[in-house]
Amino acid sequence: MRHNKSFNHLSRKKAHRDALLANMTISLIMHKRIFTTLAKAKALRVYAEPLINRAKTDSTPNRRLVFAHLQNKEAVTELFREVAQKIADRNGGYTRILKTGNRLGDNAKMCFIELVDYNENMLNDKPAKKGAGRTRRSRRSASKPAAEATAPAAAQEATEAKAE
């Protein structure tokens, strides 16, 4: 029985799965965004985020531990230099999964997985807070200040025109 076992084996043996996830993590670190199936992306998130979290403290033991998983010097250097600088103030959630639909050949669910701090479009588009621009006002109180606000502005414009 498989009660309470939520680990996705991805239809691979352990050595094959570890190699797959290590290679995908290297690609994610180097390219900042990869296109894959949803099941692999969810498994990759569980594998990659602890390694990215280790990169916050640049020490020899952390470098050795990450290198033991990835076996790629360039990826480890990129992770500890570039990526660690961007994620230094983030407390987790270093990756984002964006679903893109189903693949034509086998109808597999496809998605992008990306490093959160490297998507400039998402960083610029901050969602507005719900109801931030709206306040409740009665009709009577709203009309008086508006009329008073326009009258001094009109008087000021008239005095500026006379001065010129």
C-alpha positions in Angstrom: 0.0 0.0 0.0 1.1 3.5 -0.7 -0.6 5.4 2.1 0.7 8.9 2.6 3.5 8.6 0.1 3.3 11.7 -2.1 6.6 11.5 -3.8 6.4 11.3 -7.6 8.8 8.7 -9.1 8.2 10.0 -12.7 8.2 6.3 -13.9 12.0 6.2 -13.5 14.4 4.4 -11.2 16.3 6.4 -8.6 19.5 6.9 -10.5 17.7 8.0 -13.7 15.4 10.3 -11.7 18.3 11.9 -9.9 20.2 12.5 -13.1 17.0 14.0 -14.7 16.4 16.4 -11.9 20.0 17.4 -11.6 20.2 18.2 -15.4 16.9 20.1 -15.2 18.2 22.1 -12.2 21.4 23.0 -14.1 19.3 24.1 -17.1 17.0 26.1 -14.8 20.0 27.9 -13.2 21.7 28.6 -16.4 18.7 29.7 -18.5 16.4 31.0 -15.7 13.4 29.4 -17.4 12.7 26.0 -18.9 9.7 24.4 -20.6 8.7 21.0 -19.4 5.8 18.8 -18.2 3.9 19.8 -15.1 4.8 16.6 -13.2 8.5 17.1 -13.9 8.3 20.8 -12.9 6.6 19.9 -9.6 9.3 17.3 -8.9 12.0 19.8 -9.9 10.7 22.4 -7.5 11.1 20.0 -4.6 14.7 19.2 -5.8 15.9 22.6 -6.8 14.6 25.0 -4.0 16.7 23.5 -1.2 19.8 23.8 -3.4 18.9 27.4 -4.2 18.4 28.1 -0.5 21.9 26.8 0.2 23.3 29.4 -2.1 22.3 32.2 0.2 25.3 31.5 2.4 28.4 31.3 0.3 30.6 28.8 2.2 32.8 25.9 1.1 30.5 23.2 2.7 27.5 24.6 0.9 29.3 24.8 -2.4 30.5 21.2 -2.0 27.0 20.0 -1.1 25.4 21.7 -4.1 28.2 20.5 -6.4 27.6 16.9 -5.1 24.0 17.2 -6.4 24.6 19.1 -9.6 28.2 18.0 -10.8 28.5 21.2 -12.9 31.0 23.9 -12.0 29.5 26.6 -14.2 26.0 26.0 -12.7 27.3 26.1 -9.1 29.3 29.3 -9.9 26.2 30.9 -11.5 24.0 29.9 -8.6 26.3 31.2 -5.9 27.2 34.5 -7.6 24.3 35.7 -9.7 21.2 33.9 -8.4 22.1 34.2 -4.7 22.4 38.0 -5.0 18.8 38.2 -6.4 17.2 35.9 -3.9 19.1 37.1 -0.8 16.0 38.8 0.8 13.5 36.1 -0.3 12.5 33.5 2.3 11.4 30.8 0.0 9.4 30.3 -3.2 12.3 30.8 -5.6 10.5 29.1 -8.5 7.2 29.8 -10.3 5.3 27.3 -12.5 3.2 28.8 -15.3 0.9 26.3 -17.0 0.7 26.6 -20.8 -1.8 23.9 -21.8 -1.5 20.4 -23.2 1.1 19.0 -25.6 -0.3 18.0 -29.0 1.3 14.5 -29.3 0.3 12.9 -26.0 -1.9 15.5 -24.3 0.6 15.9 -21.4 0.1 19.0 -19.3 3.0 21.4 -20.1 4.3 24.4 -18.3 7.2 26.9 -17.8 9.2 26.7 -14.6 11.2 29.8 -13.9 13.2 31.6 -11.2 10.9 34.2 -9.7 13.3 37.1 -9.5 14.3 36.9 -13.2 11.0 37.4 -14.9 10.9 41.2 -15.5 7.3 41.2 -16.8 6.0 39.7 -13.6 8.1 42.0 -11.4 6.8 45.2 -13.2 3.1 44.1 -13.1 2.3 44.3 -9.4 -1.4 43.5 -8.9 -3.4 46.4 -7.4 -4.9 45.7 -4.0 -8.6 45.0 -4.1 -10.5 48.2 -3.4 -7.4 50.3 -3.0 -8.8 53.2 -5.2 -12.4 53.1 -4.0 -13.9 54.7 -0.9 -17.5 55.1 0.2 -18.8 58.7 0.1 -22.2 60.2 0.3 -23.4 62.4 -2.5 -23.9 65.5 -0.3 -20.5 65.6 1.2 -18.8 64.9 -2.1 -20.4 67.8 -4.0 -19.5 70.5 -1.5 -15.8 70.0 -1.4 -15.6 69.7 -5.1 -17.3 73.0 -5.7 -15.2 74.7 -3.0 -12.0 73.2 -4.6 -12.8 74.6 -8.1 -13.7 78.1 -6.9 -10.3 78.9 -5.3 -8.5 77.5 -8.3 -10.6 79.7 -10.7 -9.9 82.7 -8.5 -6.2 82.0 -8.5 -6.1 81.7 -12.3 -7.9 85.0 -12.6 -5.4 86.8 -10.4 -2.5 85.2 -12.3 -4.0 86.5 -15.6 -4.3 90.0 -14.2 -0.7 90.0 -13.0 0.5 89.1 -16.5 
